[in-house]
Amino acid sequence: MPNHARENWKRTPAPVLRHGSIWYQLLFMTGAQHLHIDQDRLLEDLRTLAGFGKLTTGVARVAYSDADTEARAWLRERMRQAGLETAVDGVGNVFGRTPGGRRAIVIGSHTDSVPVGGWLDGALGVVYGLEIARSVMERGLQDWIAVEAVSFMDEEGTYLPCVGSLSFCGEISADGIAAGHSLDGEPLGDAIARCGYADNRPVHADPGRHLAYLEAHIEQGPRLEAAGLAIGVVTGIVGIRRFRIEVTGEADHAGTVPMAMRKDAGHAAVLCAAALYREMAEAAGDDSVWNIGSIRFEPGADNVVPARAVMVLEMRDLSADVLDRMESAMSACLAATADQTGRPCEATQTLDVAPTAMDPGLMRHLEESASASGIASMHMPSGAGHDAMIVARRLPAAMLFIPSIRGKSHSEAENTDDADILGGCQVLASAVERISAAAV
Ligand SMILES: [Zn+2]
């Protein structure tokens, strides 16, 4: 990070202008920056939040646990102290909104974690929302900039992935809630009731009340760090297609049946996997990723020729066309392997998540805010799912990434430099001003 960029974050706050004044209005219309992030308070809130479910350096704060509900109660209290209008809805989403009638920019993420998670995954975007809303209140800008900070429930899927953002978007039914349960068998409805959320009113995304959704998040990968950049402007959240590939053979004694007479499903599967790695590279785009994450032989005995092989292939890209190409390459590999070995190879799709594009206008505001702060940014896809993927179906949405040290996430090793945490919040605040000014 260039030093001059860090200097920018430390600049003294602009003098307070009465929001009713014509000078204020003129300054606002020109897009001059007014929101001032309190750096110490931002870091302190992040560290306080990390105290709920604290492990050595990470957190254990799965959705609907005591640590999660206590963290949500703390967050609501911090919102109240800032003068925000707060609400907790019927699944446990926490909202804090600046008062006033303007359409609000929703800013947030999630405060639940995976069972052994890092302290910034989700928490970062929520505390950014809180800090920016607080800054709006302190500067008396609520007639010009409306912000609704949010912490969505269970993004990590302890009971039902993204149940909070699905509920916010009106995409979860009573049947959907009934289908959710934890690994140890507690139904989602029971967890909601246990935490005292069951009688709360729903809060829904409403394009009449909400202007946009902005989610800041740690990158959870190594690309920003490798590029030496502090801000990633997310172009979209990748689509995922997952296939279970089954190869059929016949079990035989591994010592008595000559090689030429075997119907070896394992051998065919390994040949197929090698062809897949080769051909997928040809069909893929620059940012595509794919993975064979598991392979299993049956019956799985050292002295038995495999009768069946099952492997799982997953492919991710931002473009449905590229995914189509990769899927065709997969089909061609399966057909070629079946021809070469005489073993039937069949693929069954087990997951199909469409790519989600981020809003180009919001992306431009994020990019310009970064460059106005002297911070170089890059466009990048998100290879992981986020609440923004759901909310983008109802509101224009965009995401900002900050670097993860060594790309580590979903572990206690997850961390980000304080300077990058502060810079990201200032860039997001600046984007909030630009988006608000453009909407006047
Ligand atoms: Zn997350």
Residues whose N, C-alpha, C, O or C-beta is under 5 A from the ligand:
A	BS01	ZN	D121 G122
